[in-house]
Each structure stands twice: as C-alpha cells, then as structure tokens.
C-alpha cells in the first residue's frame, strides 16, 4: 500500500518585482505589425461577440475550449503572414478585452456592441522575442525581425540581472517590462509614519523623524488656483478653454507624480531594509465631518498616491509597506492605553501623565498597533520598551525641504527606557 502512496508538496508561488521602462519606437516596420495585430484582434472580438448570450442582464461569454479551434483557424486566415504565436496571444487578449467589457456592461457603463480596438498595440510573447545582450530581437514574420536596444539608456544599470518578460509595442513607444524575484526575508527593523497635512511624522524605534510635505501641498495649492482661472476661461471659450484645461491638468499630474516619486525614493533610501507602516486613510470619510476650509486642505493631500508608489518600489530596497487602522491613534496613550476625548497640539495622558507632541504620539501608536498585529515586541535588540519620550524646550518647526531630523529643529528629545521585568 505504501508503494502507491503519493505525497504532494506545495511550494509557495514566487513573487516578482516588475519594472517598466519606455523607449522611442523608431522602427517603421513596427507600424505594419501593429496594424496586422489590431486587425487580428478585431476579427477575433467580432467572432466571439457573435456567440455572446445575455440572460437577466448577465453576459455569458462562450467558453474558450469550445470555440478555440474555430477561432484559431479564422484568425490564422487573417494573420497577414504574422508568426503563428501572435494568433495564440491575440486569442488571449480577445478574451481579456471581452471580459473587461462584460464587467462594464453589467454595471451599465458600456453599450451592447463589440469593444473593438482602436489604439494599436502588440504584446510580444516570450516565444517571439530573443534577448541579445542589452537588446531584444522580435520576430514579425518568419525570418523577419525588429530589434530594440536599451544600451546606454538611463535605466540600463537598474535592470542588470533582471529578466525581460513581454514587451509591448505601440506606435510611438516600446514598453520594456523587466522582472526579478522578490526577496522572501522579512526586514529586521520597523518605522511608523503618521500622515498629516504638511508632514510625515515617523518613529523608527530610536528617534523621531519629520519629513516635510509643504512642497507637495504648495504645488497642489498653486495648480488649483491656476486651474480655477482656466475653468473660467473654458466656460467662455469652449474649444480653446478645454484644450488649455487639459494642458494644465496634465501638467499638474506630472509635477505631482514627479515629487511623489522623489519623496518615495528619499524615504526608501533613508530607511533601507525596513518595514514601513502607514495609516490606512480614507479621505472620503474625512470630508463628512470636516469644515469647508479643512475639506479644501484635505483635497490637496497625496497620502494614498505616496503609499501606492512606496508599495511599488519597496521590494527594490528590501522594504515592505504595511497599512494599519488609524482609529484613535492621535488620542490614545501608547503607555497605558487611556483615550482622550479631545487633543490639542500636545497629547497629555490623564491617567499616567505621558506627554508628547500629538503627531509623534500617533506614530508611536501606529508602531505599537503594527507590532501587536504581528505579535512582535516593541524592540528587538535588546528587549526594551519606551517608558517616556518628552519634548523639553522650544517650538516644533519645519522648513520647506525634506530633511532627516535627528533632533527636531528648535526642540530636544529625551529618551527614557527600562528593561522588561
């Protein structure tokens, strides 16, 4: 009986870090490839759409296995000489496009008509490309190739040792997607951040840190003022005003994204190989209880975008990003757990007398909430915990630049620790 016993071992799926970079598409032959591939997609979409059934507002797509042979034969006839592997990739893309259309249609966001492809693109399978050093050779037709190189590009050093996956070719650009295996080890240190209107206030287990967000806030404020003026012009001059409005919106988005990425890079370089803990903030719920003035200020924050960018880039620096519940982090005492009904600039515990700046107190509570969630100690080496951290003198100030405050400007921080009994 033991001879017929089979033991299955389940290995965890590998996680990868993906990086995408764009280069200019200067190959004229790629336009012919794009046109042929788009025609292939639209032929497949029309064929599969003709077999769609709608029952009680629900869309039923035909199963791929049932029509695969017919669909593949039809698309091979319209392939215009392309390599056969493009047909297999096109079938996969056809079902992906129709599945996306199905979700939109069931929500009432799309009409019942074939979602034909208008903007040309080609996703190149790994069987259709061959990496040669710092260039990739893509098969168009049998014995016909297009070559793209990323040698001497600004990102060439970043992708050394990474694997090129499936490039995406568009008329103006080629998107090169690289990947490498994500590290499975857990970072040894932790830093917790409290997100505020003008700053990120963090605690890393040894010191507090303030990272100014004033530059981002000022940029959003100025661009909103400019956009308000442009909107008044757009209401009078339809064509010219709309064009100007799109230009300013595009400019604001690019500038904000640029600053957010620079800020994320700074945080990750400063706290390399750390767990970064943030609050899971929901601005929409904040607007319900906020005044009109505070609502305008909240609309200029970029907390969600910063966390998304940090999650994307964190594995490159050996970091992980974790979000915790922000409930009562500014009004709770990290020493005894007492909750204050109201809190001003400084938090004072009515039970144990613990006193600390409100924002730093929130970062301590965020740190404790994360450690409690994963059953970790406040300190790893040695086993210690905070007894009290009290600002002594001066007023807490910030400047307009991003700086690491070992000691906050205008104030001193005193640490009191004791061994766990």
SEROGU-21646 format. One record per residue (C-alpha): residue in one letter; z, x negated, y negated. Coordinates in pm, 1 decimal, decimal comma, padded with zeros to 6 digits. Layout:
REM residues N
[r A [Z X Y]];
...
***
This chain:
REM residues 421
[r X [00000,0 00000,0 00000,0]];
[r X [00073,0 -00286,2 -00236,7]];
[r X [-00280,3 -00420,7 -00195,7]];
[r X [-00427,5 -00108,6 -00358,7]];
[r X [-00175,1 -00112,1 -00644,5]];
[r X [-00338,2 -00177,3 -00980,2]];
[r X [-00130,4 -00289,3 -01274,4]];
[r X [-00278,5 -00220,0 -01617,6]];
[r X [-00178,4 -00442,1 -01906,2]];
[r X [-00218,8 -00305,4 -02256,6]];
[r X [-00292,5 -00567,3 -02521,0]];
[r X [-00245,3 -00468,9 -02886,1]];
[r X [-00567,1 -00436,5 -03084,3]];
[r X [-00645,6 -00728,5 -03308,5]];
[r X [-00615,8 -00673,8 -03681,4]];
[r X [-00864,9 -00838,3 -03913,4]];
[r X [-00879,5 -00931,6 -04278,8]];
[r X [-01213,5 -00831,8 -04430,5]];
[r X [-01364,2 -00985,9 -04744,7]];
[r X [-01688,2 -00861,3 -04901,4]];
[r X [-01896,8 -01060,9 -05148,5]];
[r X [-02226,0 -00967,5 -05315,4]];
[r X [-02526,0 -01189,8 -05384,5]];
[r X [-02851,2 -01103,2 -05556,7]];
[r X [-03134,4 -00976,3 -05342,6]];
[r X [-03439,3 -01173,2 -05449,0]];
[r X [-03641,0 -01115,2 -05130,4]];
[r X [-03939,4 -00886,7 -05185,4]];
[r X [-03976,9 -00822,4 -04811,7]];
[r X [-03637,0 -00652,0 -04806,2]];
[r X [-03776,9 -00357,6 -05004,8]];
[r X [-04018,6 -00281,2 -04722,2]];
[r X [-03729,4 -00299,4 -04475,6]];
[r X [-03516,9 -00061,8 -04686,7]];
[r X [-03795,4 00194,5 -04722,9]];
[r X [-03866,5 00192,4 -04348,5]];
[r X [-03494,7 00224,9 -04262,3]];
[r X [-03436,5 00511,3 -04510,4]];
[r X [-03737,4 00694,3 -04366,2]];
[r X [-03588,6 00639,7 -04019,4]];
[r X [-03252,7 00782,4 -04129,1]];
[r X [-03404,1 01090,7 -04289,9]];
[r X [-03614,9 01164,4 -03980,8]];
[r X [-03302,8 01148,3 -03766,1]];
[r X [-03097,4 01360,5 -04009,3]];
[r X [-03361,3 01636,6 -04015,9]];
[r X [-03385,4 01641,2 -03636,4]];
[r X [-03008,9 01659,1 -03575,6]];
[r X [-02961,5 01908,6 -03861,1]];
[r X [-03212,1 02144,7 -03695,6]];
[r X [-02972,7 02171,1 -03398,5]];
[r X [-02657,9 02238,8 -03603,9]];
[r X [-02467,5 02562,3 -03535,9]];
[r X [-02232,7 02737,0 -03780,0]];
[r X [-01962,6 02971,4 -03645,8]];
[r X [-01699,0 03130,2 -03871,2]];
[r X [-01755,9 02868,3 -04139,1]];
[r X [-01722,6 02582,8 -03888,8]];
[r X [-02008,0 02339,5 -03828,8]];
[r X [-02081,4 02226,7 -03473,6]];
[r X [-02291,6 01910,9 -03450,2]];
[r X [-02488,5 01855,7 -03128,3]];
[r X [-02324,5 01600,1 -02901,9]];
[r X [-02486,6 01261,0 -02920,1]];
[r X [-02511,4 01225,5 -02543,4]];
[r X [-02709,4 01549,3 -02509,8]];
[r X [-02988,1 01462,6 -02755,3]];
[r X [-02969,9 01083,0 -02755,4]];
[r X [-03287,6 01022,4 -02553,8]];
[r X [-03497,6 01272,0 -02752,4]];
[r X [-03361,5 01143,2 -03083,9]];
[r X [-03420,6 00779,5 -02992,7]];
[r X [-03780,0 00846,0 -02880,3]];
[r X [-03850,9 01033,9 -03204,7]];
[r X [-03707,5 00755,1 -03420,5]];
[r X [-03889,3 00482,3 -03226,7]];
[r X [-04218,8 00654,6 -03311,7]];
[r X [-04127,9 00644,1 -03683,7]];
[r X [-03978,5 00293,9 -03686,5]];
[r X [-04289,6 00141,8 -03854,6]];
[r X [-04266,3 -00168,3 -03640,1]];
[r X [-03897,2 -00243,8 -03705,6]];
[r X [-03693,7 -00414,8 -03435,5]];
[r X [-03555,9 -00171,0 -03177,9]];
[r X [-03193,9 -00243,7 -03265,4]];
[r X [-03249,9 -00075,7 -03603,9]];
[r X [-03305,7 00251,9 -03418,2]];
[r X [-02963,1 00230,3 -03249,7]];
[r X [-02793,5 00150,6 -03581,6]];
[r X [-02978,7 00436,8 -03752,3]];
[r X [-02858,6 00687,4 -03488,3]];
[r X [-02500,5 00576,4 -03552,7]];
[r X [-02549,4 00612,5 -03930,6]];
[r X [-02713,3 00956,3 -03889,8]];
[r X [-02405,9 01096,3 -03715,2]];
[r X [-02175,0 00928,9 -03967,1]];
[r X [-02364,6 01089,4 -04258,9]];
[r X [-02371,8 01432,0 -04094,4]];
[r X [-02002,7 01415,9 -04006,4]];
[r X [-01922,6 01341,7 -04371,1]];
[r X [-02147,3 01632,3 -04479,7]];
[r X [-01974,2 01861,1 -04228,0]];
[r X [-01630,7 01796,0 -04382,5]];
[r X [-01763,5 01859,0 -04733,5]];
[r X [-01943,2 02178,0 -04629,1]];
[r X [-01634,1 02323,9 -04458,9]];
[r X [-01438,1 02263,0 -04780,0]];
[r X [-01707,5 02434,8 -04987,3]];
[r X [-01817,7 02116,0 -05162,6]];
[r X [-02169,5 02095,0 -05020,0]];
[r X [-02462,9 02327,7 -04953,7]];
[r X [-02614,5 02404,7 -04616,0]];
[r X [-02909,0 02167,2 -04631,4]];
[r X [-02989,6 01827,0 -04476,5]];
[r X [-02795,9 01548,4 -04656,8]];
[r X [-03099,0 01321,0 -04697,3]];
[r X [-03050,8 00959,9 -04801,2]];
[r X [-03183,7 00878,8 -05148,7]];
[r X [-03037,6 00537,5 -05231,7]];
[r X [-03180,4 00285,4 -04991,9]];
[r X [-02965,1 00055,2 -04782,9]];
[r X [-02972,3 -00119,0 -04445,2]];
[r X [-02668,1 -00204,0 -04235,9]];
[r X [-02762,9 -00500,8 -04017,6]];
[r X [-02611,1 -00511,9 -03669,2]];
[r X [-02476,6 -00839,0 -03534,3]];
[r X [-02763,6 -00842,2 -03280,6]];
[r X [-03012,3 -00855,2 -03570,3]];
[r X [-02862,6 -01148,4 -03757,5]];
[r X [-02801,8 -01513,0 -03678,4]];
[r X [-02569,8 -01735,9 -03881,6]];
[r X [-02712,4 -02080,8 -03955,6]];
[r X [-02451,2 -02286,7 -04137,3]];
[r X [-02399,1 -02116,6 -04474,2]];
[r X [-02694,4 -01881,8 -04441,8]];
[r X [-02785,4 -01579,9 -04231,9]];
[r X [-03125,1 -01507,0 -04079,0]];
[r X [-03201,5 -01134,0 -04045,2]];
[r X [-03469,6 -01000,0 -03813,6]];
[r X [-03701,5 -00742,8 -03974,0]];
[r X [-03974,6 -00715,1 -03714,0]];
[r X [-04033,6 -00921,8 -03400,7]];
[r X [-04080,5 -01283,3 -03522,4]];
[r X [-04038,5 -01180,2 -03888,3]];
[r X [-03719,1 -01283,1 -04068,2]];
[r X [-03539,6 -01275,9 -04404,3]];
[r X [-03287,1 -01549,0 -04487,9]];
[r X [-02994,8 -01524,1 -04731,7]];
[r X [-02771,3 -01817,4 -04821,3]];
[r X [-02421,9 -01832,2 -04972,7]];
[r X [-02418,8 -02210,1 -05006,3]];
[r X [-02285,3 -02328,4 -05346,0]];
[r X [-02164,6 -01978,9 -05427,4]];
[r X [-01827,7 -01940,8 -05593,4]];
[r X [-01680,9 -01782,1 -05277,8]];
[r X [-01827,1 -02026,4 -05022,9]];
[r X [-01499,3 -02220,5 -04992,1]];
[r X [-01299,4 -01898,5 -04942,6]];
[r X [-01497,1 -01787,4 -04637,3]];
[r X [-01485,0 -02116,7 -04449,0]];
[r X [-01375,5 -02049,2 -04094,1]];
[r X [-01440,7 -01675,7 -04128,8]];
[r X [-01687,7 -01472,9 -03923,9]];
[r X [-01981,8 -01289,9 -04081,3]];
[r X [-01994,8 -00932,5 -03947,7]];
[r X [-02260,0 -00679,6 -04056,8]];
[r X [-02438,4 -00749,6 -04388,9]];
[r X [-02550,4 -00451,8 -04598,0]];
[r X [-02882,7 -00490,9 -04779,0]];
[r X [-02958,2 -00293,2 -05094,4]];
[r X [-03248,7 -00323,2 -05333,9]];
[r X [-03061,6 -00530,1 -05591,8]];
[r X [-02778,1 -00688,8 -05389,7]];
[r X [-02679,9 -00804,8 -05042,9]];
[r X [-02317,9 -00747,2 -04940,4]];
[r X [-02184,8 -01010,8 -04701,5]];
[r X [-01879,3 -00896,9 -04504,9]];
[r X [-01658,1 -01171,6 -04359,4]];
[r X [-01352,9 -01132,6 -04141,6]];
[r X [-01076,5 -01333,1 -03978,4]];
[r X [-00790,1 -01240,3 -03753,1]];
[r X [-00480,6 -01121,7 -03935,2]];
[r X [-00158,9 -01316,3 -03867,4]];
[r X [00085,0 -01126,6 -03646,2]];
[r X [00401,9 -01304,2 -03758,6]];
[r X [00644,4 -01131,8 -03994,2]];
[r X [00708,6 -01310,7 -04325,1]];
[r X [01064,1 -01453,4 -04335,0]];
[r X [01152,2 -01359,2 -04695,4]];
[r X [01153,2 -01035,0 -04895,0]];
[r X [01107,8 -00945,5 -05261,5]];
[r X [01156,0 -00592,4 -05400,9]];
[r X [00993,7 -00461,6 -05720,7]];
[r X [01089,5 -00172,1 -05944,7]];
[r X [00779,8 -00038,4 -06124,2]];
[r X [00828,6 00051,1 -06490,8]];
[r X [00605,9 00135,1 -06785,3]];
[r X [00592,6 -00214,8 -06931,0]];
[r X [00711,5 -00441,6 -06648,6]];
[r X [00769,9 -00505,3 -06281,5]];
[r X [01133,8 -00598,3 -06226,8]];
[r X [01199,0 -00766,2 -05896,2]];
[r X [01472,7 -00922,8 -05686,2]];
[r X [01390,4 -01189,5 -05425,3]];
[r X [01735,7 -01245,5 -05276,7]];
[r X [01820,0 -01534,2 -05512,2]];
[r X [01712,8 -01437,6 -05862,8]];
[r X [01563,7 -01157,7 -06065,7]];
[r X [01209,3 -01173,7 -06199,5]];
[r X [01031,0 -00979,7 -06474,6]];
[r X [00651,9 -00957,1 -06477,6]];
[r X [00516,2 -00803,4 -06795,8]];
[r X [00264,3 -00519,6 -06774,5]];
[r X [00224,1 -00494,5 -07150,8]];
[r X [-00124,5 -00642,2 -07144,9]];
[r X [-00241,8 -00377,0 -06898,1]];
[r X [-00066,5 -00099,5 -07088,5]];
[r X [-00214,3 -00213,0 -07421,1]];
[r X [-00563,4 -00227,6 -07270,8]];
[r X [-00533,7 00128,4 -07137,7]];
[r X [-00397,8 00246,7 -07474,8]];
[r X [-00679,4 00087,5 -07678,6]];
[r X [-00950,7 00210,9 -07443,5]];
[r X [-00809,2 00564,4 -07453,6]];
[r X [-00820,3 00561,6 -07833,8]];
[r X [-01181,3 00442,3 -07827,6]];
[r X [-01274,5 00699,2 -07565,5]];
[r X [-01128,4 00977,7 -07780,8]];
[r X [-01360,3 00874,1 -08067,5]];
[r X [-01658,2 00852,4 -07832,4]];
[r X [-01582,7 01202,1 -07698,4]];
[r X [-01603,4 01342,8 -08049,8]];
[r X [-01948,6 01181,4 -08084,9]];
[r X [-02055,9 01307,0 -07740,7]];
[r X [-01974,2 01665,4 -07837,6]];
[r X [-02224,1 01644,6 -08126,8]];
[r X [-02494,6 01420,0 -07975,2]];
[r X [-02546,1 01520,5 -07615,6]];
[r X [-02776,9 01250,6 -07475,8]];
[r X [-02660,9 00953,6 -07680,5]];
[r X [-02296,9 01058,1 -07661,5]];
[r X [-02296,7 01093,8 -07284,0]];
[r X [-02460,3 00753,8 -07242,8]];
[r X [-02202,9 00593,7 -07473,4]];
[r X [-01922,0 00771,6 -07285,7]];
[r X [-02039,6 00632,8 -06951,8]];
[r X [-02059,1 00284,6 -07100,8]];
[r X [-01702,3 00293,0 -07234,7]];
[r X [-01564,0 00440,8 -06912,7]];
[r X [-01740,4 00171,8 -06711,5]];
[r X [-01609,4 -00099,0 -06945,0]];
[r X [-01251,4 00030,3 -06923,8]];
[r X [-01264,2 00045,8 -06543,0]];
[r X [-01397,6 -00309,6 -06516,1]];
[r X [-01141,8 -00456,9 -06754,8]];
[r X [-00851,3 -00279,7 -06588,7]];
[r X [-00968,5 -00387,9 -06242,6]];
[r X [-01002,2 -00746,2 -06362,9]];
[r X [-00644,8 -00755,4 -06496,8]];
[r X [-00505,4 -00582,2 -06187,8]];
[r X [-00668,1 -00839,2 -05957,6]];
[r X [-00538,3 -01127,9 -06171,0]];
[r X [-00188,4 -00979,8 -06165,7]];
[r X [-00205,5 -00929,5 -05787,0]];
[r X [-00317,8 -01290,7 -05739,4]];
[r X [-00028,9 -01411,6 -05954,5]];
[r X [00229,2 -01213,5 -05755,8]];
[r X [00089,9 -01328,4 -05420,2]];
[r X [00076,5 -01693,5 -05527,6]];
[r X [00429,7 -01671,8 -05666,5]];
[r X [00567,8 -01506,7 -05351,3]];
[r X [00352,4 -01654,3 -05079,5]];
[r X [00454,8 -01555,8 -04722,9]];
[r X [00688,0 -01274,0 -04835,7]];
[r X [00731,9 -00905,4 -04765,4]];
[r X [00658,0 -00726,4 -05096,2]];
[r X [00847,4 -00398,1 -05127,9]];
[r X [00741,0 -00133,2 -05379,0]];
[r X [00831,1 00227,5 -05452,8]];
[r X [00600,7 00499,0 -05322,2]];
[r X [00547,9 00659,6 -05661,9]];
[r X [00367,7 00988,3 -05724,8]];
[r X [00261,7 01021,8 -06088,2]];
[r X [00154,8 01384,5 -06049,2]];
[r X [00510,8 01491,0 -05969,3]];
[r X [00639,0 01289,9 -06266,6]];
[r X [00420,2 01486,7 -06505,3]];
[r X [00601,1 01810,8 -06414,0]];
[r X [00934,3 01703,3 -06563,2]];
[r X [00804,5 01466,4 -06832,6]];
[r X [00759,7 01543,1 -07200,4]];
[r X [00416,8 01528,2 -07362,8]];
[r X [00483,7 01180,1 -07502,8]];
[r X [00607,3 01044,9 -07168,7]];
[r X [00312,9 01203,6 -06986,6]];
[r X [00070,4 01013,0 -07208,0]];
[r X [00256,0 00691,7 -07131,1]];
[r X [00257,3 00761,7 -06756,8]];
[r X [-00119,2 00819,4 -06763,5]];
[r X [-00162,2 00455,9 -06875,9]];
[r X [00015,7 00307,5 -06573,5]];
[r X [-00168,1 00147,2 -06281,8]];
[r X [00107,3 00130,3 -06017,6]];
[r X [-00098,9 00284,1 -05737,2]];
[r X [-00401,0 00063,4 -05803,0]];
[r X [-00186,5 -00250,8 -05806,7]];
[r X [-00027,5 -00167,1 -05470,5]];
[r X [-00369,8 -00092,9 -05317,7]];
[r X [-00506,2 -00429,6 -05434,8]];
[r X [-00194,2 -00609,0 -05309,6]];
[r X [-00229,2 -00446,5 -04966,1]];
[r X [-00590,7 -00560,7 -04953,3]];
[r X [-00515,9 -00920,7 -05049,4]];
[r X [-00169,2 -00968,3 -04898,3]];
[r X [-00281,2 -01090,7 -04549,7]];
[r X [-00473,1 -01378,0 -04712,9]];
[r X [-00141,8 -01512,9 -04841,8]];
[r X [00062,0 -01436,1 -04530,4]];
[r X [00227,3 -01141,4 -04705,2]];
[r X [00288,9 -00778,0 -04616,6]];
[r X [00325,1 -00484,8 -04855,1]];
[r X [00574,9 -00207,1 -04772,5]];
[r X [00649,2 00110,9 -04970,2]];
[r X [00984,4 00292,3 -04969,9]];
[r X [01116,2 00621,9 -05106,6]];
[r X [01206,4 00582,5 -05479,2]];
[r X [01462,4 00867,1 -05482,8]];
[r X [01773,7 00777,1 -05690,8]];
[r X [01703,4 00400,7 -05687,2]];
[r X [01793,9 00368,6 -06058,5]];
[r X [02109,2 00583,5 -06038,9]];
[r X [02270,9 00456,5 -05718,1]];
[r X [02522,4 00177,1 -05686,9]];
[r X [02397,6 -00092,3 -05444,1]];
[r X [02755,5 -00195,7 -05364,6]];
[r X [02933,0 00131,7 -05282,0]];
[r X [02656,6 00396,9 -05292,8]];
[r X [02801,1 00602,0 -05581,4]];
[r X [02533,4 00809,4 -05762,5]];
[r X [02543,8 00857,0 -06138,6]];
[r X [02427,8 01181,5 -06295,9]];
[r X [02275,7 01002,0 -06594,4]];
[r X [02198,7 00637,7 -06660,4]];
[r X [02111,1 00453,4 -06979,9]];
[r X [01975,2 00105,8 -07034,5]];
[r X [02261,0 -00033,5 -06822,9]];
[r X [02392,1 00109,1 -06497,3]];
[r X [02771,7 00129,1 -06464,0]];
[r X [02930,3 00243,4 -06140,3]];
[r X [03211,5 00494,7 -06191,8]];
[r X [03375,8 00400,7 -05861,9]];
[r X [03368,5 00021,1 -05817,7]];
[r X [03275,7 -00091,0 -06170,1]];
[r X [02947,8 -00261,0 -06071,1]];
[r X [02742,2 -00322,8 -06389,4]];
[r X [02375,9 -00422,6 -06410,0]];
[r X [02056,6 -00357,7 -06600,8]];
[r X [01909,3 -00027,5 -06480,7]];
[r X [01575,5 -00174,2 -06369,0]];
[r X [01732,4 -00466,6 -06184,4]];
[r X [01974,1 -00225,2 -06020,6]];
[r X [01672,0 -00028,2 -05895,7]];
[r X [01518,2 -00344,4 -05745,9]];
[r X [01844,8 -00412,8 -05558,4]];
[r X [01843,5 -00059,8 -05416,9]];
[r X [01477,1 -00090,6 -05317,1]];
[r X [01560,3 -00413,1 -05134,5]];
[r X [01855,1 -00250,7 -04953,4]];
[r X [01651,4 00057,1 -04865,4]];
[r X [01383,9 -00158,9 -04703,5]];
[r X [01637,0 -00370,4 -04512,2]];
[r X [01823,4 -00060,6 -04394,2]];
[r X [01496,0 00095,4 -04278,3]];
[r X [01423,3 -00200,1 -04050,7]];
[r X [01789,2 -00271,3 -03960,8]];
[r X [01786,8 -00611,4 -04134,4]];
[r X [02062,1 -00794,1 -04318,0]];
[r X [02059,6 -00844,6 -04690,7]];
[r X [02047,9 -01220,8 -04641,3]];
[r X [01902,8 -01413,0 -04350,1]];
[r X [02018,1 -01771,4 -04414,6]];
[r X [02321,0 -01775,9 -04421,4]];
[r X [02468,5 -01427,5 -04355,4]];
[r X [02572,4 -01328,2 -04706,5]];
[r X [02553,7 -01026,9 -04930,1]];
[r X [02566,4 -00961,6 -05303,6]];
[r X [02906,9 -00885,5 -05446,3]];
[r X [02807,4 -00851,6 -05809,9]];
[r X [02533,0 -00965,3 -06049,5]];
[r X [02631,2 -00916,2 -06411,8]];
[r X [02426,0 -00992,1 -06729,0]];
[r X [02662,3 -01179,9 -06958,6]];
[r X [02519,7 -01206,0 -07308,6]];
[r X [02210,7 -01130,0 -07512,0]];
[r X [01942,7 -00863,6 -07501,6]];
[r X [01682,3 -00840,4 -07229,4]];
[r X [01339,4 -00913,3 -07379,7]];
[r X [00983,1 -00951,2 -07256,7]];
[r X [00682,0 -01128,6 -07400,2]];
[r X [00320,5 -01025,5 -07362,0]];
[r X [00231,3 -01278,6 -07094,1]];
[r X [00301,9 -01287,6 -06722,8]];
[r X [00588,2 -01528,6 -06657,5]];
[r X [00841,2 -01612,1 -06391,0]];
[r X [01185,4 -01571,2 -06545,9]];
[r X [01428,3 -01790,1 -06352,3]];
[r X [01676,5 -01697,1 -06623,4]];
[r X [01576,2 -01397,6 -06830,9]];
[r X [01488,7 -01475,3 -07188,5]];
[r X [01794,3 -01407,8 -07404,6]];
[r X [02036,4 -01349,7 -07116,6]];
[r X [02208,5 -01532,2 -06833,1]];
[r X [02251,1 -01408,0 -06478,7]];
[r X [02562,7 -01488,8 -06284,2]];
[r X [02569,2 -01455,4 -05903,3]];
[r X [02882,2 -01371,7 -05709,9]];
[r X [02854,4 -01384,3 -05330,3]];
[r X [03101,5 -01373,9 -05045,4]];
[r X [03083,2 -01419,1 -04669,6]];
[r X [03067,9 -01111,7 -04449,3]];
[r X [03401,7 -01064,5 -04280,6]];
***
